Amino acid sequence: MRIYWTVVLVLALSAGYVAFHPPRNLALGQALLQQCPTRIGEWDGEELSFEDAVIEELHADDLLVRRYRRGDDVMWLCIVYHQNARLGAHDPQVCYDSQGYTVTPGPRARVGDDSLSVDANTFLAERPHDRRLVYYWWYTDGLATHDREAFQRLMAVRGALENRSWGAFVRVEALSGRGEDARAAKNCAEFSAEVLRVLPGLFARGPAEARGRS
């Protein structure tokens, strides 16, 4: 009987601890990315989450994963932020390959406007009953680029010259059923353009943050 009540007490204490200390969703943004607006253009966002194992593999200083809706259209946004880490520019196609998708690279897509634009990389990820169109690029200090190696070089140079650097990987994604590629591409292009407009303000404190943590 004593063992029974001991177990009951331990379970009660554990439940109380979890209730007052709920697990933190690391994909919501912990610093800069907490400021990412939940409404971007005509798109309304809702929070998602990553598995801890995935988050640890990214080695990110901050991370945001969010789903946005505009009527019946749905987009996913992922931003992975790194400070002083020139090798933080991962290849997203590897992530999809590891999840069983067949990845078909597509042409670069020009998104944005004259003030800030990028030739986003694109690919189609497919597996049974799941087909997605993905746009992605890298961003740092007013520069948006499709070139991963150029981004890494810039991060390395800034790190060497200024003893600090920061940058972000940005990915947007839309479901693309059979016969819906044109609609998915239109949504990706429009949503990517809205995200590009948000990035300068979102990362305006990036260099200061990096100084504070270095």
N, C-alpha and C positions, 0 to 999 in steps of 0.2 A: 504493500500500500504506500509506503514511503517513497518508493521509486516512482510509482504512478503519479503522486502529487508533485514530485520533483520534475518529472517530464512535463506535466501540465504547466507548472510555473515557468519553466524554460521556454515553452512554446508561447505562453502569454507574453513574456518579456520580449521575445523575438518579434511577435506580432506588433507589440507596442512600439518597438524601435523602428520597424519598417513603416508604420503609420506616421510617425513623426519625422522620419528620415527617409523619404521615398527615394528610390534610385534615380540618379540624374540622367536625363536623356542627352547624351553627348552630341547628338546630331542637331540640336537646337541652336548651336552657336553659343560660345562661352564668353566672348569678348567683343571684337568688332562685329562679328556676324550676327550677334543678337539684335543689331540695329537694322538688319535687312528688312525692308517693309513687307508686311504680310499682304499688301496690295501693290501690285506692280502693273501699271497701266490699267487695263480692264480685267486683270487676272487677280483672283482672291486666293490666298494661300492657306494651307493647313499643314501642321507639323507632322513629320514622319520620324523614323529612327533607323539607325544602323546597328547591326550586331557589334558587340564589343570587339570581337576578333577582327572584323573589317576595319573598325576605327583604329585599332592598334597597328594594323598593317600599313595604314596611310601615314602614320607618324606626323599627324597634322597638329599645328598650334591652335587651329580653330576649324570648325566644320559645321556646315549647314546642309540639311536635306529637307526639302519642302515640296509639297504638291500644290499646284495652282490650277484653278478652274475658271473658265469663262464660258458660261452656259454649259453646253454638253462637251466642250473641249477641255482636255486635261493635259497639263504639262508638269514635268518634274524638274526641279532645280537642285543641283548639287554644287556647292562651293567648298573647296579645300584650300585653306589658307596656311602658308608657311612663313616663318621668319628665320632669316639667316640659314637657309637650307636650300642650296641651289639644286640638290637632287630631289626636291619635293615634287617635281613635275612627273607624275606617273602616267602611264599609258592606259587609258580606260578600256581599250579593246581587249587587253589582257584580262581585265575584270570580267568582261562578258564571256570571253572564251572559257574562263574557269567556272562559270555558272551554266555551261552547256549550250550557250548561244552559238550559232553560226554567224560570223561577222563578215559583212560585205562592205568594204570601203566605198564611199561615194565621192562625188566631186566636192570641192570646197564651195561654200555658200557665202556670198557677201552679205553681211547684215550690219545694221546701224545706219548712221547718216554721216554728213560731212564733218561733224564735230568729233565723232568717235565711231569707227567701224572696224570690222575684222573679217577676214576670210576664214570663216569657221571650218574646221574639219568636220566631216560627216561620215556616218556609217549606218548601215541597217543591221540590226541584231535580231536573229530569228531562232526560235525553237518551237516545238509543237504548241499551237494555240497561243503563241506570244510573239508579236512582231513589233519592233520599236525602231524609230528613227532618232538618231542621236547627233547633236551638234556640240562641239566642244572647242575650247581655246584656253590660252593662258593670259593673265593680266597682271601688270605691275606698273605703278606710278604713271598712269596715263597711257600706257602702251598695252594694246591688245594684239595678240599674235597667235597664229596657228602653228608656229614653228617651235616645237618643244626644245630643240637643241639651242636655238637662238635665245630662248627664254632662260635656259640653264646657264648659258654663257654670260648673259646680262646679270643674272643673280650672282654669279661667281665674281664678275668684275666689280660690281657694287659692294659685295662683301669684302673684297680685297682693298678697295679704295676708301670705303666709308666705314668699314668694320660693322656693317649692318646691311641687311637686304630683306625684302619681303615680296611675296608674290602669291597669286591664287590661280588654281585650276578651276575652270567654270564649265559645267556641263548642263545642257538642257535636253529633254527627252520627251517624245510623244509616241503614243501607241499609233500603229499604222497597219490597219487591217488590209486585207486584199482589196485592191482598187482604191485605197485611201492615201496613197503616197503623196499625191499633190496636196491634199488637205493637211497631212502631217507636216510636209515641208513648209507650207504657208504658216502654220502655227509655230513651228520651230523658228522660222525667220522673224516673225512678228514678236514672239516672246523674247528671243535673243536680243533684238533691238531694244526692247524695254529694259532688259537686264543690263545691257551696256550703259544705258542712261543712268542707272542706279549706282554702278560700280564706283565712279569717281567720288561721289559723296560718301559712300559706304567705307571706302578705304582712305579717305582724306586724313585720318589719324594713324594710318599704317606706319609711316616712318617714326612717329613719336612713340607709338606702342613698342616698336622694335628697340628704340633707344632705352625705353623704360625697363625692358626685360633683359637686355644684353649685359 
